[in-house]
Amino acid sequence: MSIIEMDGKTAIVTGGARGIGRAVVEALARAGADVVIGDLRRDEAEAAALEISEHSGRRVVAVQTDVTKLEDAQRLCAETLRLFGRVDVLVNSAGWDRLMPFVKTDPELWDRVISINFRGVVHTCYAVLPHMSERKQGSIVNLSSDTARIGSFGEAIYSASKAAVIAFSKTLAREHARDHIRVNAVCPGLVDTPLIEEMRQDDFTRKIIDSIISYIPFKRMGEPEEIAPLVVFLASDAARYITGQVVSANGGLNMVG
């Protein structure tokens, strides 16, 4: 049994087909929530929804969503309301990156990184907040990154996009506290996800990642299942007096306040 109770809650998780997002969906469902996965990977999202629903006994559905498009984010919210009648929790986990020195990047890469990592968060929050404000309740957890707090070699635009998520989250927390809506940001360190595995196929990226691992006190990457409980806690009523906060989960690599 989960120590965090989410019975009767409905959550949207973007990027929930795999990686940290999927671990969050699993944790939310185990805690008693019904979950809508918003992900561009329709087949993976539907497979994840079916498997998690069977294991948890909760309703978990998938809605193909491109978070870079506002109309997709609005459709995701509308479909959740049609199916469940409410949105209690929004978790923005969709993200993307490629490691390379800034001077070797180009505007096409900048646009993709910013569109997924920052504008995607803007879009979903813009779609969901009117409903939460009307109900005078809700919780939003945005996945940022420890790179946003200290920078990271080869991730100039990614770090900047994730820093924007932190500033955006804090501002929404201030604006919507009167609506009893909480907004917090979680900053994972290096986590072993399918995206990281894809990136490790590149020699430059693999060397950077191996170097980072050597500096982590635990000498390993994190696992998605080690990030998800923090997200679920912040999303739950157990954290009802916590808003506007930025919390790292990085194995001790960056011990910043």
C-alpha positions as CSV (number, residue, x, y, z in Angstrom):
1,M,0.0,0.0,0.0
2,S,1.2,3.5,-0.8
3,I,1.7,5.9,2.0
4,I,0.4,8.7,-0.3
5,E,-3.4,8.4,-1.0
6,M,-4.7,9.7,-4.3
7,D,-8.1,8.0,-4.3
8,G,-10.6,9.9,-6.3
9,K,-8.0,12.0,-8.0
10,T,-7.4,12.3,-11.8
11,A,-4.0,13.1,-13.1
12,I,-2.5,14.0,-16.5
13,V,1.1,13.0,-17.1
14,T,2.8,14.2,-20.3
15,G,5.6,12.0,-21.6
16,G,4.1,9.1,-19.6
17,A,4.8,6.4,-22.1
18,R,8.4,5.7,-20.9
19,G,11.2,6.9,-18.6
20,I,10.4,9.1,-15.6
21,G,6.9,9.9,-16.9
22,R,5.9,6.2,-17.0
23,A,7.3,5.7,-13.5
24,V,5.2,8.6,-12.3
25,V,2.1,7.1,-14.0
26,E,2.7,3.8,-12.2
27,A,3.2,5.5,-8.9
28,L,0.1,7.7,-9.2
29,A,-2.0,4.6,-10.2
30,R,-0.7,2.6,-7.2
31,A,-1.6,5.5,-5.0
32,G,-5.2,5.3,-6.2
33,A,-5.4,7.9,-9.0
34,D,-6.8,7.5,-12.5
35,V,-4.3,8.7,-15.0
36,V,-4.3,10.1,-18.6
37,I,-1.0,9.7,-20.4
38,G,-0.3,12.4,-22.9
39,D,2.5,11.3,-25.2
40,L,3.5,11.6,-28.9
41,R,4.3,7.9,-29.0
42,R,0.8,6.5,-29.3
43,D,1.6,2.8,-29.4
44,E,4.0,3.0,-26.4
45,A,1.5,5.1,-24.5
46,E,-1.4,2.8,-25.1
47,A,0.7,-0.3,-24.2
48,A,1.8,1.4,-21.0
49,A,-1.7,2.5,-20.1
50,L,-3.0,-1.1,-20.6
51,E,-0.3,-2.7,-18.5
52,I,-0.4,-0.2,-15.7
53,S,-4.2,-0.3,-15.6
54,E,-4.2,-4.1,-15.3
55,H,-1.6,-4.1,-12.5
56,S,-3.1,-1.2,-10.5
57,G,-6.8,-1.7,-11.0
58,R,-7.1,2.0,-11.9
59,R,-8.3,3.6,-15.1
60,V,-5.3,4.6,-17.2
61,V,-5.8,5.8,-20.7
62,A,-3.6,7.2,-23.4
63,V,-4.2,10.3,-25.6
64,Q,-1.7,11.0,-28.4
65,T,-0.4,14.5,-27.7
66,D,2.3,16.7,-29.2
67,V,3.0,19.1,-26.4
68,T,4.6,21.6,-28.8
69,K,1.1,22.3,-30.1
70,L,-1.3,24.3,-27.9
71,E,-4.3,22.7,-29.6
72,D,-3.0,19.2,-28.7
73,A,-2.6,20.3,-25.0
74,Q,-6.2,21.7,-25.0
75,R,-7.5,18.5,-26.6
76,L,-5.7,16.5,-23.9
77,C,-7.4,18.5,-21.2
78,A,-10.8,18.3,-22.9
79,E,-10.5,14.5,-23.3
80,T,-9.6,14.1,-19.7
81,L,-12.6,16.1,-18.6
82,R,-14.8,14.1,-20.9
83,L,-13.6,10.8,-19.5
84,F,-13.2,11.7,-15.8
85,G,-14.9,15.0,-15.3
86,R,-12.0,16.6,-13.5
87,V,-8.2,17.3,-13.5
88,D,-6.7,17.3,-10.1
89,V,-3.0,16.9,-11.0
90,L,-0.9,17.8,-14.0
91,V,2.6,16.4,-14.3
92,N,4.8,17.7,-17.1
93,S,7.4,15.1,-17.8
94,A,7.8,15.3,-21.6
95,G,11.3,16.3,-22.5
96,W,14.0,16.0,-25.1
97,D,17.7,16.8,-25.5
98,R,20.9,16.2,-27.5
99,L,24.4,16.9,-26.2
100,M,26.8,19.1,-28.2
101,P,28.8,22.3,-27.7
102,F,26.6,25.3,-28.2
103,V,28.6,26.6,-31.2
104,K,27.9,23.4,-33.0
105,T,24.1,23.7,-32.5
106,D,21.7,25.4,-34.9
107,P,18.3,27.2,-34.7
108,E,16.5,24.0,-35.6
109,L,17.8,22.3,-32.6
110,W,17.2,25.4,-30.4
111,D,13.5,25.5,-31.5
112,R,13.0,21.8,-30.9
113,V,14.5,21.8,-27.4
114,I,12.7,24.9,-26.3
115,S,9.4,23.8,-27.9
116,I,9.3,20.5,-26.1
117,N,10.9,21.3,-22.8
118,F,9.5,24.8,-22.1
119,R,6.6,25.6,-24.5
120,G,5.2,22.2,-23.9
121,V,4.9,23.1,-20.2
122,V,3.4,26.5,-21.0
123,H,0.8,24.8,-23.3
124,T,-0.4,22.2,-20.9
125,C,-0.6,24.7,-18.0
126,Y,-2.5,27.1,-20.2
127,A,-5.0,24.4,-21.1
128,V,-5.5,23.0,-17.5
129,L,-5.3,26.1,-15.3
130,P,-8.7,27.6,-16.1
131,H,-10.4,24.3,-15.0
132,M,-8.3,24.1,-11.8
133,S,-9.0,27.8,-11.1
134,E,-12.7,27.3,-11.5
135,R,-12.7,24.4,-9.0
136,K,-10.3,26.3,-6.7
137,Q,-8.0,23.3,-6.3
138,G,-5.2,21.5,-8.1
139,S,-1.6,20.6,-8.2
140,I,1.0,20.9,-10.9
141,V,4.5,19.3,-10.9
142,N,6.8,20.4,-13.6
143,L,9.9,18.3,-14.4
144,S,12.9,20.6,-14.7
145,S,16.5,19.4,-14.4
146,D,19.5,19.9,-12.2
147,T,21.2,21.4,-15.3
148,A,18.8,24.3,-14.9
149,R,20.4,25.1,-11.5
150,I,24.1,24.8,-12.3
151,G,24.4,24.4,-16.1
152,S,25.9,21.4,-17.9
153,F,28.6,20.9,-20.6
154,G,27.0,20.4,-24.0
155,E,23.5,21.3,-22.8
156,A,23.3,25.1,-23.1
157,I,19.9,25.3,-24.7
158,Y,18.5,22.4,-22.7
159,S,19.7,24.0,-19.5
160,A,18.2,27.3,-20.4
161,S,14.8,25.7,-21.3
162,K,14.7,23.8,-18.0
163,A,15.7,27.0,-16.1
164,A,12.7,28.7,-17.8
165,V,10.5,25.9,-16.4
166,I,11.7,26.8,-12.8
167,A,10.9,30.5,-13.2
168,F,7.6,29.7,-14.9
169,S,6.6,27.3,-12.1
170,K,7.4,29.8,-9.3
171,T,5.4,32.5,-11.1
172,L,2.4,30.3,-11.5
173,A,2.7,29.3,-7.9
174,R,2.4,33.0,-6.9
175,E,-0.4,33.8,-9.3
176,H,-2.6,30.8,-8.4
177,A,-2.0,30.4,-4.7
178,R,-5.3,32.3,-4.2
179,D,-7.0,29.6,-6.2
180,H,-5.5,26.9,-3.9
181,I,-3.4,25.6,-6.8
182,R,0.1,24.4,-6.0
183,V,2.9,24.5,-8.5
184,N,6.3,22.9,-7.8
185,A,9.3,21.8,-9.9
186,V,11.4,18.6,-9.6
187,C,15.0,18.6,-10.8
188,P,16.3,15.1,-11.6
189,G,19.9,14.6,-12.0
190,L,21.2,12.0,-14.5
191,V,18.6,9.3,-14.7
192,D,18.7,6.0,-16.7
193,T,15.9,6.5,-19.2
194,P,15.4,5.4,-22.9
195,L,16.3,9.0,-23.9
196,I,19.7,8.7,-22.2
197,E,20.3,5.3,-23.7
198,E,19.6,6.8,-27.2
199,M,22.0,9.7,-26.5
200,R,24.7,7.3,-25.3
201,Q,25.0,5.9,-28.8
202,D,27.0,9.1,-29.7
203,D,30.7,9.0,-28.6
204,F,30.8,12.6,-27.4
205,T,27.6,12.1,-25.3
206,R,28.8,8.8,-23.9
207,K,32.0,10.4,-22.7
208,I,30.2,13.3,-21.0
209,I,27.7,11.0,-19.3
210,D,30.4,8.6,-18.1
211,S,32.3,11.6,-16.7
212,I,29.2,12.8,-14.8
213,I,28.6,9.4,-13.3
214,S,32.2,9.4,-12.0
215,Y,31.4,12.5,-9.9
216,I,28.1,11.2,-8.5
217,P,28.7,10.1,-4.9
218,F,26.6,7.0,-5.5
219,K,28.6,6.3,-8.7
220,R,25.5,5.5,-10.7
221,M,22.7,7.1,-12.5
222,G,19.3,7.3,-10.9
223,E,16.3,5.2,-11.8
224,P,12.9,6.6,-12.9
225,E,11.4,4.8,-9.9
226,E,13.6,6.8,-7.6
227,I,12.2,10.1,-9.0
228,A,8.5,9.2,-9.2
229,P,7.8,9.1,-5.4
230,L,8.9,12.7,-5.0
231,V,6.7,13.8,-7.8
232,V,3.7,12.0,-6.4
233,F,4.3,13.4,-2.9
234,L,4.3,17.0,-4.3
235,A,1.2,16.3,-6.3
236,S,-0.7,14.9,-3.3
237,D,-2.5,16.5,-0.5
238,A,0.3,15.4,1.8
239,A,2.2,18.4,0.4
240,R,-0.7,20.8,0.6
241,Y,1.5,23.5,2.2
242,I,4.2,23.3,-0.3
243,T,4.2,25.5,-3.4
244,G,6.8,27.4,-5.5
245,Q,9.5,25.0,-4.5
246,V,12.4,23.4,-6.5
247,V,13.6,20.0,-5.3
248,S,16.5,18.1,-6.7
249,A,16.9,14.3,-6.8
250,N,20.5,13.7,-8.1
251,G,22.3,11.2,-6.0
252,G,24.2,14.0,-4.3
253,L,26.0,15.3,-7.5
254,N,24.9,18.8,-6.9
255,M,24.3,19.8,-3.2
256,V,22.8,23.2,-3.9
257,G,20.3,25.0,-1.7
